[in-house]
Amino acid sequence: MATSIRMAPETEKRLDALAARTGRTKAYYLREIIDRGLEDMEDYYLAADVLELVRKGREAVFTLDDVEHELGLAD
């Protein structure tokens, strides 16, 4: 899927310099940045959704002691 984005001139210069110094394409780095950034955003926003459910009492919460006992790992 082709997508276009606008970058600040300084960001584009940094990307150009990185690509030139490493011999990789700008597209390579953009894919890497998006993949890593997307993973971080998924972690953050999905965790925020679960936290909201916990606060509303709609998601169960367990202590470490509860989990260890349930799994037979308690001392």
Secondary structure, 3 states (H helix, E strand, C coil): CCCCCCCCHHHHHHHHHHHHHHCCCHHHHHHHHHHHHHHHHHHHHHHHHHHHHHHCCCCCCCCHHHHHHHCCCCC
